[in-house]
């Protein structure tokens, strides 16, 4: 089992805990908009770390981003396996071709 799969299981277990004892449960109690906001914050912090030149900070912020993304996926009923399946589907496809295949925004 991969690290992300283990983390996903931990998140699922902690989402059932009391918000007073679990950060994951506390986020879930605030709802998807708050969880999505946290993903955005962590993404911004990851970008800032990337341009600051500090690799250790980038690694730490990336871990925070992945954690919060997994919390969001769980809250929306999706899994890391769903994301990996989508990446598998895209494998071997040019990024430009994949983007062109999407419906217009």
C-alpha positions in Angstrom: 0.0 0.0 0.0 1.4 3.4 -0.9 1.8 6.4 1.4 -1.1 8.2 -0.3 -3.3 5.2 0.1 -2.4 4.9 3.8 -3.0 8.6 4.3 -6.4 8.3 2.5 -7.4 5.5 4.9 -6.3 7.6 7.9 -8.3 10.6 6.6 -11.4 8.4 6.2 -11.1 7.1 9.7 -10.5 10.5 11.2 -13.4 12.1 9.4 -15.7 10.0 11.7 -14.0 11.4 14.8 -15.1 14.4 16.9 -14.2 17.8 15.5 -12.7 18.5 18.9 -10.2 15.7 18.6 -9.5 15.6 14.8 -8.4 18.2 12.4 -9.9 16.2 9.5 -13.2 16.0 11.3 -13.1 19.7 12.1 -12.5 20.5 8.4 -15.3 18.1 7.3 -17.7 19.8 9.8 -17.0 23.1 8.1 -18.0 21.7 4.7 -16.6 21.4 1.2 -16.2 25.1 0.7 -13.8 25.4 3.6 -11.9 22.3 2.6 -11.6 23.7 -0.9 -10.4 27.0 0.5 -7.7 25.2 2.4 -6.6 23.4 -0.8 -6.3 26.8 -2.4 -4.3 28.3 0.4 -1.9 25.3 0.4 -1.6 25.6 -3.4 -0.6 29.2 -3.0 1.9 28.4 -0.3 3.3 25.7 -2.5 3.8 28.2 -5.4 5.4 30.7 -3.1 7.8 28.0 -1.8 8.6 27.0 -5.3 9.6 30.5 -6.4 11.5 31.2 -3.1 14.1 28.7 -4.0 13.8 26.8 -0.7 13.4 23.1 -1.6 12.7 22.0 1.9 9.8 24.5 2.2 8.5 23.4 -1.2 8.5 19.7 0.0 6.7 20.6 3.2 4.1 22.8 1.4 3.6 20.1 -1.2 2.8 17.6 1.6 0.3 20.0 3.0 -1.3 20.4 -0.4 -1.6 16.7 -1.0 -3.0 16.1 2.5 -5.7 18.8 2.0 -6.5 17.5 -1.5 -7.1 14.0 -0.2 -9.4 15.5 2.5 -11.3 17.3 -0.3 -11.5 14.2 -2.5 -12.8 12.2 0.5 -15.4 14.8 1.2 -16.6 14.7 -2.4 -16.7 10.9 -2.5 -13.7 10.5 -4.7 -10.4 8.7 -4.0 -6.8 8.8 -4.9 -7.5 5.7 -7.1 -10.0 7.8 -9.1 -7.2 10.4 -9.7 -4.7 7.7 -10.6 -7.1 6.2 -13.0 -7.6 9.5 -14.7 -3.8 9.9 -14.9 -3.6 6.4 -16.4 -6.2 7.4 -18.9 -4.1 10.4 -20.0 -0.8 8.5 -20.1 0.8 8.7 -23.5 -1.5 11.6 -24.6 0.1 14.9 -25.3 -0.9 17.5 -22.8 -1.9 19.8 -25.6 -4.1 17.1 -27.1 -5.6 16.2 -23.8 -6.5 19.8 -23.1 -8.0 20.3 -26.6 -10.2 17.2 -26.0 -11.9 18.9 -23.0 -15.2 20.8 -23.5 -14.8 24.6 -23.9 -15.0 26.5 -20.6 
